[in-house]
Amino acid sequence: MQGLTALKSWIGALTEVALMLLALGITLALLAGPSVPFLGDVTGNIVKLVQQLGSNGIVGLIALGVIVWLFSKRDIG
């Protein structure tokens, strides 16, 4: 059971790092333009994702709800 707890902790830590890198990428893209070296078009990709979810109607809304639910279950501390 301790192995599962350790794995869960590692996955949580990696998710936190990924979200921090995403926030950094968005900030750099807003400050320096859409073509930030080594990051690509972060804001363009987010806009495309939102457009795809929006064009799928209720299925996109459910997918967005699941994504928000997954990220809101994180233990921040």
N, C-alpha and C positions, 0 to 999 in steps of 0.2 A: 504494500500500500504506500510505503514511503517513496518507492520508485515512481508511482503514478503522481504523487504530490510534487516530486521534484520535476517531472516532465511538465506538469501543469504550470509550475513556476517558471520554467524555461520558456515555454510557449507564451506565457503572459509577458515576460520580459522582452522577448523578441517582437511581440505585437506592439509594446510600448515604444521600442526603438523604431519600428516601421512607421508608426504614427508620428513620431517626432521628425523623422526624415521627410515624411509627406508634408508636414507643416513647414519645415525648412524649405522644401522644394517649391511650395506655393508662395512663400514669402519671397524667395529669390526670384521666382518667375514674375511676381508682381513688381519687384524693384528693378530687375535687370531686363525684363522683356521675356517673350515666350521661348527663346532659344538659349536656355541656361546650359552651359557645357556640362556633360555627364548626367544631366537630369532629363533632357528632352522637353517636350511640351506638356508639362504637368497640368497646367490649368486647362489646356485644350482637351486632354484626356478626361479630366473631371467633367468638363462641359459635355463631352460626347457620352459619358456614362449617364449623366442626368437626362440628356435627350433620349437615350435609348430606354431608360426606365419610364420616362414620361410618355413615350410613344406606345408603350405596351399597356397602357390603361391600368386596369385593376391588378394585373399580374406584376407590373412595374411597381405599383404602390405596395403590394405585398412583399416584393423583394426588397424594397427600400425599408419597409418596416422590420424585416428580418435582419438586415444589415445594421440598422440602428439598435435593435435589441441586442445583437451580438456585442456591439461595442459598448453599450451602456451597462453590461454585466461585468465589466472590468473593475477590479479592486484598485482604486487609485490611492496610493499612500506611500 
